[in-house]
Amino acid sequence: MIQNREKIIVRTSLIGIAANIALAAFKALVGFLTHSIAVTLDAVNNLTDALSSVVTIIGTKLALRPADREHPFGHGRSEYISALVIAVIIMYAGLTALIESVRKIIEPSVPEYSLSSLIIISVAVIVKIVLGLYVKAAGKKVNSDSLVASGKDALMDSIISASTLVAAVIFVVFNFSAEAYLGILISLAIIKSGYDSLRETLSKILGERTDARTAKAIKKTIASVDSEICGAFDLVLNDYGPDRHIGSVHIEVPDTWTADKIDRVTRKIASTVYEKHNVVMAAVGIYSVNTRKNSAAQIRERVFQIVHDHKEILQMHGFFVDEEEKIMRFDIIVSFSAPDMKGMYEHVVNDVREVFPDYDIQVQFDFDITD
């Protein structure tokens, strides 16, 4: 599966390199013959696209290096770094184009279009649309941010190429050159594209919230392993590259389970989640649930009401009470919207202690990590 993903990324990138070099050569020729700054900048943009594809291939190759002592989780994040480099390349190309366009406004030159040059630009628009759709689709298929970014960039290039064609038609019909001003718009569009890619990539490197559908699907899978599992909580997925996640979770199980059953069930959870979701579960923690016929259910309901009287508390789970030892323990998830998260946690704990002064209240502070 990994090798097939690599082949798709490399093949798609090579096609992109060949197409962009060809387009750059034709556009550079047209730009030189017609003295068109917009077409010349478009040719430069195609060269940066080709360079981006080269970086994509390098990043993919580096990401496939096996885990070692210094990097026990592998090198999958190399793809994010390559996407970061591509974003910087795009922004640099846009900035260079902006400077050159401003310079052309100060020192203008009159373009000289021919029928052949207009045909070449028209063909370039069609090629870029097809290439952009192809690369973007391939990127989504193999979950490659670099390919998706390249595909989006190619589709934007088609708009840019179309705008140069419009400018050429305007000049031919009205004898008005909008080349330099169009160059500014093109450069700003390129800079924005690079900035958007940079922001998305940095967000992934910093660590993003797990997709809600993915989190719910994994929790559903965990709950299906054994009918006595009361719920799955505290799911954490650490991203070590596209389709490379290592996670941990807590499950609520009856307090009557033996160590042997816990061992068997947690091992089955790990294997099932990996088979269905390609996620390695590094740890499966246990919350004990009261099963004896005593007042534990009533105590839990009362504590639940106290906790959820505070709107900043999103969830309470892992509740267990030992009435003989007078120990009560549970976890609460505090919303990021709370002005003082730690203060809210302490406030909730104190409220529970006021109602149950005889108990040792042990409350774990949890963050709103996944849905």
TASUL-V301137 format. One record per residue. RES is the residue in one small letter. SS is DSSP state (H for helix, E for strand, L for the rest). Layout:
# TASUL-V301137
res=RES ss=SS
res=RES ss=SS
This chain:
# TASUL-V301137
res=m ss=L
res=i ss=H
res=q ss=H
res=n ss=H
res=r ss=H
res=e ss=H
res=k ss=H
res=i ss=H
res=i ss=H
res=v ss=H
res=r ss=H
res=t ss=H
res=s ss=H
res=l ss=H
res=i ss=H
res=g ss=H
res=i ss=H
res=a ss=H
res=a ss=H
res=n ss=H
res=i ss=H
res=a ss=H
res=l ss=H
res=a ss=H
res=a ss=H
res=f ss=H
res=k ss=H
res=a ss=H
res=l ss=H
res=v ss=H
res=g ss=H
res=f ss=H
res=l ss=H
res=t ss=H
res=h ss=L
res=s ss=L
res=i ss=H
res=a ss=H
res=v ss=H
res=t ss=H
res=l ss=H
res=d ss=H
res=a ss=H
res=v ss=H
res=n ss=H
res=n ss=H
res=l ss=H
res=t ss=H
res=d ss=H
res=a ss=H
res=l ss=H
res=s ss=H
res=s ss=H
res=v ss=H
res=v ss=H
res=t ss=H
res=i ss=H
res=i ss=H
res=g ss=H
res=t ss=H
res=k ss=H
res=l ss=H
res=a ss=H
res=l ss=L
res=r ss=L
res=p ss=L
res=a ss=L
res=d ss=L
res=r ss=L
res=e ss=L
res=h ss=L
res=p ss=L
res=f ss=L
res=g ss=L
res=h ss=L
res=g ss=L
res=r ss=L
res=s ss=H
res=e ss=H
res=y ss=H
res=i ss=H
res=s ss=H
res=a ss=H
res=l ss=H
res=v ss=H
res=i ss=H
res=a ss=H
res=v ss=H
res=i ss=H
res=i ss=H
res=m ss=H
res=y ss=H
res=a ss=H
res=g ss=H
res=l ss=H
res=t ss=H
res=a ss=H
res=l ss=H
res=i ss=H
res=e ss=H
res=s ss=H
res=v ss=H
res=r ss=H
res=k ss=H
res=i ss=H
res=i ss=H
res=e ss=L
res=p ss=L
res=s ss=L
res=v ss=L
res=p ss=L
res=e ss=L
res=y ss=L
res=s ss=L
res=l ss=H
res=s ss=H
res=s ss=H
res=l ss=H
res=i ss=H
res=i ss=H
res=i ss=H
res=s ss=H
res=v ss=H
res=a ss=H
res=v ss=H
res=i ss=H
res=v ss=H
res=k ss=H
res=i ss=H
res=v ss=H
res=l ss=H
res=g ss=H
res=l ss=H
res=y ss=H
res=v ss=H
res=k ss=H
res=a ss=H
res=a ss=H
res=g ss=H
res=k ss=H
res=k ss=H
res=v ss=H
res=n ss=L
res=s ss=L
res=d ss=H
res=s ss=H
res=l ss=H
res=v ss=H
res=a ss=H
res=s ss=H
res=g ss=H
res=k ss=H
res=d ss=H
res=a ss=H
res=l ss=H
res=m ss=H
res=d ss=H
res=s ss=H
res=i ss=H
res=i ss=H
res=s ss=H
res=a ss=H
res=s ss=H
res=t ss=H
res=l ss=H
res=v ss=H
res=a ss=H
res=a ss=H
res=v ss=H
res=i ss=H
res=f ss=H
res=v ss=H
res=v ss=H
res=f ss=H
res=n ss=L
res=f ss=L
res=s ss=L
res=a ss=L
res=e ss=H
res=a ss=H
res=y ss=H
res=l ss=H
res=g ss=H
res=i ss=H
res=l ss=H
res=i ss=H
res=s ss=H
res=l ss=H
res=a ss=H
res=i ss=H
res=i ss=H
res=k ss=H
res=s ss=H
res=g ss=H
res=y ss=H
res=d ss=H
res=s ss=H
res=l ss=H
res=r ss=H
res=e ss=H
res=t ss=H
res=l ss=H
res=s ss=H
res=k ss=H
res=i ss=H
res=l ss=H
res=g ss=L
res=e ss=L
res=r ss=L
res=t ss=L
res=d ss=L
res=a ss=H
res=r ss=H
res=t ss=H
res=a ss=H
res=k ss=H
res=a ss=H
res=i ss=H
res=k ss=H
res=k ss=H
res=t ss=H
res=i ss=H
res=a ss=H
res=s ss=H
res=v ss=L
res=d ss=L
res=s ss=L
res=e ss=L
res=i ss=L
res=c ss=L
res=g ss=E
res=a ss=E
res=f ss=E
res=d ss=E
res=l ss=E
res=v ss=E
res=l ss=E
res=n ss=E
res=d ss=E
res=y ss=L
res=g ss=L
res=p ss=L
res=d ss=L
res=r ss=L
res=h ss=E
res=i ss=E
res=g ss=E
res=s ss=E
res=v ss=E
res=h ss=E
res=i ss=E
res=e ss=E
res=v ss=E
res=p ss=E
res=d ss=L
res=t ss=L
res=w ss=L
res=t ss=L
res=a ss=H
res=d ss=H
res=k ss=H
res=i ss=H
res=d ss=H
res=r ss=H
res=v ss=H
res=t ss=H
res=r ss=H
res=k ss=H
res=i ss=H
res=a ss=H
res=s ss=H
res=t ss=H
res=v ss=H
res=y ss=H
res=e ss=H
res=k ss=H
res=h ss=H
res=n ss=L
res=v ss=E
res=v ss=E
res=m ss=E
res=a ss=E
res=a ss=E
res=v ss=E
res=g ss=E
res=i ss=E
res=y ss=E
res=s ss=E
res=v ss=E
res=n ss=L
res=t ss=L
res=r ss=L
res=k ss=L
res=n ss=L
res=s ss=L
res=a ss=H
res=a ss=H
res=q ss=H
res=i ss=H
res=r ss=H
res=e ss=H
res=r ss=H
res=v ss=H
res=f ss=H
res=q ss=H
res=i ss=H
res=v ss=H
res=h ss=L
res=d ss=L
res=h ss=L
res=k ss=L
res=e ss=L
res=i ss=E
res=l ss=E
res=q ss=E
res=m ss=E
res=h ss=E
res=g ss=E
res=f ss=E
res=f ss=E
res=v ss=E
res=d ss=E
res=e ss=L
res=e ss=L
res=e ss=L
res=k ss=L
res=i ss=E
res=m ss=E
res=r ss=E
res=f ss=E
res=d ss=E
res=i ss=E
res=i ss=E
res=v ss=E
res=s ss=L
res=f ss=L
res=s ss=L
res=a ss=L
res=p ss=L
res=d ss=L
res=m ss=H
res=k ss=H
res=g ss=H
res=m ss=H
res=y ss=H
res=e ss=H
res=h ss=H
res=v ss=H
res=v ss=H
res=n ss=H
res=d ss=H
res=v ss=H
res=r ss=H
res=e ss=H
res=v ss=H
res=f ss=L
res=p ss=L
res=d ss=L
res=y ss=L
res=d ss=E
res=i ss=E
res=q ss=E
res=v ss=E
res=q ss=E
res=f ss=E
res=d ss=E
res=f ss=E
res=d ss=L
res=i ss=L
res=t ss=L
res=d ss=L
